[in-house]
Amino acid sequence: MKRKIIIGSRSFKYKKDALNFYKKILNSYTLGEELSCYDREEIFELLKFRNKYNKNIVGVKVDRVRNNTRCFYLIKDDLTLKAFSYTKSINGDYSPITKFSRTCRDLIQNDLKNVKLTYFKNNSKKGQVKCQETKDLCFWEELVIDHRQPNTFSIIVDRFIELYKIDVNNIEYLKVFDGVYEFKDEFISKKFKEYHKLKANLRVVKKVKNSERSYQARVKQQKMDLKIE
């Protein structure tokens, strides 16, 4: 039986509940904005949960690291900043395949963002576009980029590993910040981005529909699929 996750005075039945709680805090702030006293204490409790809290941390702000990932930054009393991953603190260490897959996903975030930007540029009416599955008009924050099945992101990663005969147990990484990495070998980064661009058929869909993909049995590209330029 799985044990509850206790962080400070909060009890989470499942790990995903804890992840969603801190994600909600992260996404409620604009870039560069410092957390309120209340939310800052929630982050401090998470730091204590992983024994990473010390008294020289005086504040927390939200910003991005160089791979365009939104994250928390800890503000120290000497005004220096340190990026902090709430997902790593809750999940602990990643398995080799999870670490490889997450690094691949971080690699293509700018590509996915550009696909979404282009879709909005070409289809926006008063700041809204249609979800490509439900046809509902939605704002930017209501939509995500989805990999149409059967070429889901995980399938693309698995086939890439097979194609290039990659041993995920022996991959070397460069640490961007706690829980976020880059491949030390730039060849892997370059080839994965090329492979993903070739194989991914993308849709702009509502977040609530992201797990309810249509046309699951079709591999062939469809007219409404979006591609990375």
N, C-alpha and C positions, 0 to 999 in steps of 0.2 A: 504494500500500500504506500502510495506517494505521500510524503510529508508536506505539510503546508510550508510556504515560505514566509518567514516572519522578518520584516524589515522595520525596525523601530516599533511603533505602536500599531503598524498595519500587518494584517494577515492576508496572504494571497493563497487561494486554493490551488491555483495552477501557475506555472511559470509564465504562461502567456498573459495572465492577468497582471502580473507585476510588470512585464515588458510594456503592455499597453498603458499602464498607469504612468510610467515615466516617459513614454513616447508622447502621451497627451500633453504633459508638461513641456517637453521639448518643442513641440509644434505650436504651442500657444504663445510663443514669443517671437518677435521679429529679430533678424540678425543684428548682433551687437548689443541687444538689450539685456540688462541684468535681471536676474530673477527676483521676485518679491521675497520678503523675509520668510513667508510661509513656504513657498516652493523651495527656497534655498535650504531650509531645514530638512525638507524631504530628500534632497540630494545628499546632505550631510549624513542622514540616517543610512542611505545606501552606501556611502563611503565607509561608515562604521561597520556595516554588514560584511564588507570585504577587508576590514582592517586597513583602510587606506586614508582614514581621516587623521589630520593633525591640526593643531591650533593655528598654524600659519596660513590656513585657507580661510579667507575672510569674505569671499563672495563667489557667485557663479553667474556666468553669462552664456548666451547662446550665439554660436557663430558656425563657420564651416572650416573644415580642414582642406588641404590642397586638392584632395580628390573629390571635392564638392559635397562631401557628406556633412549634414547638419549634426552638430554635437554640442555638448556642454563644455565650457571652459572654466576651470577652477582658477579663481583670482587669489594669488598669495599676498601676504602683507607687504612684500616688496614690489607689488604690482606686476609681477611676472605671471604669465598664463600657462596653464597646462591642460591639454585636451583630455576629456574623460568620457569613456564609453559606458553608458548604463547597461547596454546589452551584454558586454563582456563581464561586467560585475555580477549580473544576474545569471548568465549562462555558464560562467566559468571558462575553462580552456576549451577550445574547439577541437574536434577530431580533425585529422589530416584532410579528409574530403570536404568537411564543412569549411575549413579555413581556405582551401583552394577555391571552392565555389563562391564564398563570400568575396574573396579577392577578385575573382572574375566579374562578379556582379558590380563591384565598385568601379571596375575598369570601364564599364559601358554606361555609367550613369549619365554622363554628359551627352552621349549618343541618344539615350532615351529621352532626355530633357529636350533635345533639339527636335526630335520627332514630334513631341507634344507641342512645342512652340510653333512648328510649321503647321500642324493641324489647326491650331487656334488662329494663326495668321490667315490661313486660307478659308476658314469656316466660321469664324467668330461673328456673332450678332449680339451686340450690347454685352460683350464679355462672356457670352455663353456659346457652347458648341453642343452638338448632339453626341451622346454616348453611342458608340458604334454597334452596341448590342440592343439596348432598350429604346434608342432614339429619343430619350429624354434630354431636354436642354439642361446643361450643367455648367457650373462655374469651374475654374481651374482646379481649386482645391478639392473638388468632389470627384476628380478623375485621376486615373493612373494609366500607365502604359502596361498592357498585358501581352504576354507571348501566347499566340494562338496555338492550341493543341493541334497535333501531337508534339510539335517542336516547342515544348515548354522550355524555360530556361535551364532546368535541371537536366533535361534530355540533351540540350545543346552542349552543356558542360560534359556530360558522360561521353558523348560521341567525340568530343574534342580530345578528351583523355585517351580514348581508344585510338583515334587517328594518329596522334603524336606519341603514343606509347609512353605516357607520362606516369611516373611513379609519384603519387601525391605524398608518400611518406618521406620523400627525399627532396622536396622542393625547398629552395632557399627564399626567404622573404626579407624585405626591408620594412621596418616598423614605422608607420606613419604616426600613429598614436595608439593608445591602449585599445586593442581589439580591431584595429584597422591596419591592413598591410598592403604592400605592393610586391610584385614579383621582382626578385633580384635580377633574374634573367629577362632582359627586355624583349628577347625573341618570343617568349611565351606571351607577354602582354600584346605584342604586335600581332601575332598569329591568332590569338583568341579574338581580338577585336575584328579581325578580317573574317574569321569563321562565323562569328556571331552576326556580323553584317550580312553575310551570305545566307544564313539559315533562318534568321528570325523573321517571322511574319507577325507584325505588331498591330494592336488595336488600342484605341483610346476608349476606356470603359469606366463605368462608375465603380468606385471602390467596393461597394456592396455586391457587385456582380463579378468581381475579379475571379472568384472561385467557381463561377457558373459559366464556363466558356462554351461558346457555340461551335458547331462544325467540327467536333472533336475527331471525326474519322478521316478528315480530308488533310492530305499533306500538301497538295498542289496549292500554289499561291492563288488567292482570290482577288477580285478587282478592288475590294474595299480594304485590303491589307495595306498597312503602312510599312515603308522600308526606310532604313538608315541611308542617308545620302552620302 
